[in-house]
């Protein structure tokens, strides 16, 4: 390994990046754009569910029942109607997700000690959101029932009865904010995109521009050429990582409870593998268009869909769960969330760390071995 030749190739690649401001701007702007979009637009929190109500009873009991929904942060009463037609119209147009009908005999049922029927019409187009919203409705109904029972016992002079005294304690994300879950995982997506969009074009660009023949004629060895092309994008990747960490801390106030040094070390291992994978794709395709398409298919999509960032792995079919073990981002996202939210160290993350270093070693070895100093 001749470091002078590696330095010369790296310098050439730096100059080429600097002369292509679109690629440089893309590499720096992508992290900012993605963090802003995902941090603000993508939220797994379900608040202010739009709700319309038809209160046929209009008694004090029914008003108190409806007030419990109005006082909850999970619901926003959009309108009050006196017919099904308007309720159906709002749900069809997406203005409301829940329609509730309180029957006219609501208070009579309660005063006679019977169960009062209440109709809840739910838009099930988005099944996950609908299930969560239905859980919120059941929670409000449960609290209303508990208050009725407690008041009845108090009026009868009987002591209050409590079968369970559950005291929940939430670790790591006490406020249940989805940004604390999304932003750390987003770092893996950003770093994989950098590899997919930038390094996958490096070798293919040389073939398309006809400059690969000149590189082949030089004494530069394949390993030196790959490492020289790798260094500039590795520096850009570390810059993107720094931007993501700073924005997560100061823009979204995501807690970073673990070691920042460990975060950068393990991120460097993942970045090395991701960049090497991009160079390998570029070497195989020899076409920028084909390289970008292959990189999107091989790296970005599995990272986004099968790493646990978007969907929980334990909720996937068994065959898909087995396939996720070959997705390096699965281990990296576990590391990121462990360092960010749990503050754990290498003693708890040694297996995931080992997988990342193995990924970096195999990807770099494959990229170096695949590149041949031959025209055809």
N, C-alpha and C positions, 0 to 999 in steps of 0.2 A: 504494500500500500504506500503510494507516494503522495504525501500530503500536499505537495506543491501542485500536483495535477488535480487533486480534489479541490483545492482552493481556487484553481483557475476555472474549473467547471462551475463551481458555486458562484464565482464572480460573474461569469458569463450569464448564468441563470438570473442573478440579481439584476443585471443590466437589462435582460430581456423582460423581466417583470416590470422594471421601472419604465421601460419604453412602451409597455402595454398598460396604461392607467386603468383600463376597464377591468382587467384581471386583478390588479392591486386593489382597486376600489371595491370589487366584488368580494375579495377575501376579507376586507376589513368591515365592509358595510353589512355583510350577511349576519354576523353575530348580533349587531345592534338591532337590525330589523327583526330578526327572529325573536330575540328576547322581548322586545317591545310588543310584538304581535302576540306571542304566546303568553307573556306575562299579564297583559291587559285583556286580550280578547278570549284566550282559552282559559276557562275557569270551570272547575268541577264542582264549585259551590253552587247550590241551588237556593236562591233567595228571591223574595218578592214574586212568588208564583202568582200570575194574574188569575183572579177569581171573580165570578159573578154569582149573585145570590137572589133567590126568590123566597122571601119570608112570608108565607101564607098565614102564619099565626099572629105575628106582631105583638106577642105578649112579652112581659119582662123577662121570662125565662129564655125565650127565643132570642131576644135582643142581647142578653148576657152571653148566650152561646155564640152568636155571631161576633160579638165583641172580642171573644177569645181569639178568633182568627185574625181580626183586625189588629190586635195588639201583638201578634206574632210576627217576627221579622221574616218568616218564611212565606208569608202570604201578603198579597196586596189586593184588596177588594176593589175591583175595577168598576163595577156598576151593580145597581139593584134593579131587578125587573119584576114584572107581575105576570109573566107568561113564559112558556117553554120556547116559543118561536125566537125570541130575542136571545135566550141562552144558547140555543142551537146555532144561531147565526154567528155569535161571537166566537164560539168554539170552532166552527167551520172556518172562519177567517183567521184563526190563530190569535185573536185578541185576548182570549181567555183560555186557560188550560183546565180549569175546574169550574163546574157549575154545581151549585148546591141548592137544594129545594127543601125548605123546612115546612112540614105539613101544618095545616090549620089546627089540628088537635094536639100539637106538640106539648103545650103546657098541661093539657088535661091528662095526657098519658103520664107525664112526670108526677103530677099531683096525686094520681091514683096508684103510684108505685109501679107502673108498667114501663117497659122499654119503649121509648119514643122513636119511631122510624124517621131517618133522615136520608134523603137521596143525594148521592154524590155522583156527578157525571164527570168522567175524566177523559181527557184527550190522550189516547194511548199511541199516537203516532210515533213518539219517541219513548220507547218502552222503558229505558233506564230512568229517564227523568220522571216519567209517570209513576214508576214504582217508588221512587224517592218521595215524590210529592204525596202519594197516597200514604206513605209512612208518616209524613208530617201531619196529615189529616187525622190519622188514627191516634197520634200522640196528643193532639188538641182534644179529641173526643174523650180519650182516656183521662186526661186531667179534669175535664168537665164532669165526668162520672165520679171521680174521686171526690171532687168538691161537693157534689150532691150527697154522696154517702156520708161524708164528714159532717155536713150541715144537718142531715137527718139524725145522726147519732147525737149531735150536740143538743138538738131540740128535745130528743127523748131522754136526755140526761145520762146517756150511756157513755162510757169512756171510748175514746177513739181507738181503733184497732189497726195495727200495721203488721202485716205478716212478714214483709221484707224491708230491710233498710239497706238498699244498695248505694254505695258511695263510689262512684266511678272516678278514676284518676287517669288522665290521658298523658302519655309520654310522647316526647319528641315534637309534637305539633298540637299544642294545647288548644289553639284557636281554630283548628280544623281548616286552615287556609290552604287552598289548593296551590297557590303560588309557591309555597314552601316545598311542595311535592314536585311541581312542574319545573321550576327554574334549575335545580341541580341536574335533573335528567336531561334538560335541554342542552347542557354543555356537551354531552355525548353526541347529540344530533348535530350541533354546530361543528364539532371537530370532524365528524364523519362527512359532512357536506363539504368542508374544506378539502378533504382528501378526494371526494368524488368529483368535484367541479374543477379543481385546480391541478392536482398532480396527475390525474388521469389523462391530461392533455399534453404533458411535458414531452414524452418521447414521441407520441403521435404527431405532435407539431413539428418536430425535427424531420420526421419522414415526409410530411406534407410539404414542408418548405424546401426540401432538398438539402438541408444542412447536415443530415445524419451521415452522408458519405464523407463529409469533411471530418466529422468527429471520429468516424471509423478509421480514417487514414492517420490519425494521431496516435501517439504511444499510450493514450489513456486506456486503462483497463476497464472492463465492464463494471467491476465493483466500484472503482473510482468515479466512473461516470454516474452511476446510480446514486452514490453517496453525495456527490457534488450537486446533483439536481435535487436531492432530498433536503439539504441544509436550508436553502432559502424558505421553502414551504414549512419546514419545521419551526423556523423563527416566526413566520406569519401565524402559524398555529398557536404558538405560545402567546403571541400578542392577542389573538382572538380569545384564548383562555383567560388572559388577564382582564380583557374588556368584559367578558361574561361574569367573572368573579366580582369585579368592581360594580357592575350594574346590578347584579343580584344583591350585593350588600347595601349599596347606597341608594338605589332606585326603588327596589322592591323590598328592602329590609329583610331579606332571607337570612336566617341565622347560620353562621359558619362556626360550629361548635368544636370541630376537630382541628387537626394539624394542617395548616395551609401548605407546609413543606411537603407533607405526605401527599396532599392533593395534587401538587404540581409534579411530583415524582411519578406517581401512578398515571396521571394524565399524560405525561411525556411518553410512558410506555404504550398507552393506547394510541396516542398520536403517531408514534413511530410505526406501529402496525398498520394504522389507517392510511398513512402516506405511502408506505411500502406497497400496500394493496392497490392504491391508485396508480402507482408507477408500474406495477405488474400488469394491470388492466391496459395501461397505455402501451406497454411493450407488446402485448398480445394483439391488440386491435390494429395499430398502425394507422388509425383514422380518428380524427378528433370527434367526429359525429358518433362513430361507433363506440369510441372510448367513453364519451359522456353518457350514452345510453346504457352501456354495460355497467358503468359505475353507479348509475342511479338504480339499476336493477339489483346489483350484487351487494352494494353497501348501504345506500340510504334507505331504501324501502324496508329491508329486514331490520335495520336499526330502529326505524320509526314504528314498525308494526309488531315486531316479535321480541323486543328487548325488555318489555315491561314498562316502557315509557307511556304508551297510550292505553294499553290493555293489560290487566293483571295476567301473569303467566299461569297461575293456578286455575284460572277460569277458562283456559284454552283446552281443546281436545288433547288427549294423551299423546297422540302422534306429533302434534304441533309442539307440545311441551318438550318432547324429546329433541326435536329439531332446534329449539332455542338454545340448547347447550352448545351449539356450534356458532352462535351469534356472539361475538366478543363484546358488543355493547351491553349485553345482559349483565356481564360481570362488572363492567365499568359503571353502569347506572347504580348497581348495588353499592359499589364503592363510594360514588358521589353522595348518595343519600345517607349512607352510613357516616361519612365524614361530616357532611353538612348538618344533618338533623340529629344524629345519635352521638356524634363526637367520639366514635370508636376508632381504634388504631389498627396497626398491622396485625396484631395478635388475633383480631376478629376477622380480618379481611385477607389473611394470608392466601387462602385458596383462590379467591378472585384475583388477587395480585399476581399469583403464579400463572393463572390463565392469561392475563394480559401480557406478561413478559413472554410466554410461550407464543402467543399470537404475533407479537412484534418480531420474534426470532424467525418464525416460519414464514411470515409475509416478506420480511427483508431477504431471507435466503431464497425464496421463490423468485422475487424480483431480480436479484443479482444473477441467479442461475438461468433465468429465462432469457435475459438480454445477451445476444450474441453479436460480436463485431463482424457481421456478414451482411452483404447486400440482400441476399435471398437465402 
